[in-house]
Amino acid sequence: MITTNTPIRAVLVATHIAEQDLGTPHDMPSCLLPCGTQTLVERTLDQFAHSGLKNIDLIVSDQPDELRKVIGHGERWGLRITWHWVQSGASSYSVLRSFDWHGVQKVLFARAEQWISDRALVNLIEAKNLVLVRADQPNVWTGWACCDKETVSTLIGVGHTSELGTLLQAHSNTARKIILREDWAAPVSAADIVQLQQRALNEEGLDSAPATWIRKPWGIMSPQAWVDPKAIIRGPAIVGPGCFVSADAQIGPNTVLTKDVIVDNEVRIADSLALPGVYFGQKNRAASHTGG
């Protein structure tokens, strides 16, 4: 955990919408996609809490009620979340002009639909006026930065907030840093989402599960899930609440069954992510797959 006496305000943007080819509901925020036993936004808030952050400004557009069901006002993490609604993702930073910056010394900009390593987040919070850019496109802002209040106030006053990334990179007080692929991911495609689950399983997914979940030799399962004793599971794997795994089903490594997923008899799954409500019938065999 980071201990800092510097008042930091986190601006967390949750306006990105999941791609429709993932099979998600219409206008579903990408930050509600799974990351191990959590959603992406839950993981980010968990990181914020462990980093000593307290005050979070959450910027949302579509499906705010669905987001609120998951995270509330941050009580679970001991955070204070202030909600801000914007019309679309294109105007995500337009609300910054209405913020009261009194008492704030630093501002952390973050994206709820992205994955960032604990190491990278710590370095960012401890830095002064640092902007993270993509390794594959060094001129493209990731959406993550940490700046002093004076820099942010100046940029908001002189430029259009939709171009905040460009303004941050061009400002004389800020430094750009390329973030490595092992420290950051912006999952968009089905392959990205599956890869993210594998990363979560290998690095943190099992340790971050709720204390009530049941630890198994192959991984972890919700107490509200059922796995038939005759099912064969080779971990690491996660079986979420409401899931049912039938007899003689075979689940291979790097598989995440999120919620209310049914795996029928003799079905074989490996290297896959099953989104909520998916049914795998006897003719299904999934490998490196996102089911939705």
N, C-alpha and C positions, 0 to 999 in steps of 0.2 A: 504493500500500500504506500502511496506517495503521501508524505506529510508536507504541506505547504501553507505558509501564512499569507500567500498572495490570493486575494479574492478573485476567483476565476468563474466566469459565466460561460456555460456551454450552450451553443446554439446547434440543436440537432434537427436536421432536415429529414422529414419522412414523407416526401411528396412523390417519390418515384413509383410508377405503377408496374406491376409484374407483367411480363410478356404473355400474351394470350395463348401462345403455343405450349405453355407449361401446363395448361389445363386448369388454371386457377380461376376463381370467380371474377366476374367483370369488375374492373377498377380496384382490384385488390392491391394494397400497398406492398411493394417488394419487401419491405422490412418485416412483414409477417411470414415470409418464407422461412422454412426450418433451418436451423443450424445445430445439429446434434439434438439434444433434448430441449432446446429453447428455440425461439424465433430469433432472427437477426437483431431486432430492436431490443429484445430482452437481454441478449448477450452484451450489446453495447451499453445498456444501462447498468448491467452487472459490472462491467469494466469501469464505468464512471464511478460507481460506488466504491469499488476497491481502490480507485485512484484518488479518493478523497474529495471528489467533486460533490457539490450539494445542490446547486441551482441550475436547472435545465430549462431552456426555452425550446419547446417542441413545435416545429412548424409542420402543419399537416394540410392536405387538400381533400383527397378522396377517402371515403369510408372512415371518418374519424371515430364513429361509434365502435367499429370493430377494433380499432386500435385501443380505444379506451377500455374495452372489455379485457384486453390483455395486460395493459400496463397501469391503468388507473391514473393516479396523480403521483406515482412513484413511491407510494408508502412501503411497498415490499422491499425496496432497496434503501429506505431512509432518505430518499431524494425529494426535492420540491420541484415538480414539473408544472410549468406554466404553458398552457396550450394556446397556439396561435393558428388561425385558419387563413389560408390563402386560396385564391380561385383555382390556381393551377401550379404545376411545378415550375413553369417559366417565371412565375412571380414569387418564388420561394423566399427571396431575401427582401422583398418589398416592405415587410413588417419591421425591419430593423430600424427604420427611421422613427418608429413610435416607441422604441424601447427606452426605458429609463436606465441610463448607465451609471447612476450615482453609486459610488462605493466600489465599482468594478475596476480592476486593474488590468486584467487579461481576459481575452475572449477566445474560446476554443470553438472552431467551426467543425462540424462532423456530419456524416451521412449515415442514416439509420439502416439503409439497405446494403451497406458495405461491411466487409470483414477487415479488421485491422488487428495486428498482433499486440499483445500486452506491451512488448518491448517498444514497438513503434509509438504506441500511445503515450507511454511514460516519457520517451524522448521528446515528443511533441509538446507535452504539457510543460516540461522543464525548460524548453527552448524559449527564445524571445523572437517574435516576428518571423516564424518559420512557416513556409507553404510547401505542402507535399504535392509533387507532380508524378505522373505515371512514368514507369520505366520504358514502356513501349512508345509513349508519346510525351516526351519531356516538356512540351509546351501546354499540356492539358492538365488542368487542376483536378485533383482527386475529389475535392470537396472538403479536405481536411487541412486545417491551418490553426495556428495559435499566435495571436497578435496582442500588443498592448492596446489599451482603450483609445489612446490618442490616434494611433494608426487607423483603427476601425472607424472612429468618428470622422476623421478626415476623408476617408474613402466614401463613406455614406453621404457626406455633404457635397462632394464634387462630382460623383459619377452615378450612373444608372445602376441600381442594385442587381439587375439581371446580369451585369458584367463584372460581378464582384471578384470572380476568380482572376480575370484579366487585370483588374485594378490591383489586387493583392500582389500578383507576380511582378507588376511594373513598379510598385512603390519602392522608393529608395531605402526605406527602413526594413524591408523584408528580404529574406534569403530563400531561395528555392532549394529543395532537396528531393532527389529521386527516391521514391520508396520502392524497395525490392519486392518481387512477386511473392517471396515467402512471408512478407510482412503485411500484405494488402491484397484484397480481392474484391471485385465488383461483379458478383454473379448475375448474369443476364440469361444465358441459354440454359437448356436442360443439362448439358454437359457440365457447365459451370456449377450448377446447383449440386449435382452428384459429387463433383470434385470437392466442393465445400463440405459435404457431409463426411467424406473420407478424411479431410483435414481435421474436422471437429472430433471424429472418432479417434484418430491417432494422437491428437494433442490434448484435448480437453473435454470432449463430449461426455465421457463417463464420470469424470470428477465433478462436473458442473451440474449433474442431475440432482433433482430434489432428494432430500434425505430419506423420504418414504419409499423411493423406488427400490426395486429388488435387484441386488447384484447377483450375476450369474457367471459361471466360468467363461461364457461366450460374450458377455457384455452386461446389459442392464435392461430391465423391463418395468413398466408401470404396474402398480398393484391393481389397477383396473384392467389389465390385459390378461389374456389367457393363452398359454402355449401348451399344446398337448404333449404329454411325456414322450410320445412316439415321434414327435417332430425332431428333425436334425438341424441344429444351428451351429455354424462355425463362425466365430466372431472375428473382429469386433462387430457387434450389431446392437441396435436399439429397437425395442418394441414398445410403442407408446400406448397411451390410455385408449381403451375401447377396442384394441386390436385382438384378433382371434387367429391363431395359427393352428391349423388342423393336423391330425395325425399323418405321418409320412411326408409332410411338407419338408422341403430342404431349403434352408436360408443360408447363403454363403456370406463371406466376410464383406465388410463395408456396406452394410445394408441398414437402412433406417425406415421403419414403419412408423409414420407420424401419429395418426389418430384414426380410430374406427376403420382400420384396414383389415380385410379378411383375406387370409391365405388358405386356399382350399387344399384338399388331399392331393398329395403327389406333385404339388407345384414346386418349381425350383426357381429361386431368386438369388442373385448375387450382384454386388457392386451397384445397388439400386436405391432409389428414394421413392417411397410411396406416399403421395400427398393424402390428406384426409379423405376418407370415404371410398378408397380404391378397393376393388374386388379383383383378386387373382384367381381365375378359374383353373380347372385341371389342364387346359390346353396352353396356359401361359408359362413361358420361360423367359425370365428377364435377366439381362446382364448389361451393366452400365446404362441404366434406364431410370427415367423419372416418370412415375405413374401419377396421372391426375385425371 
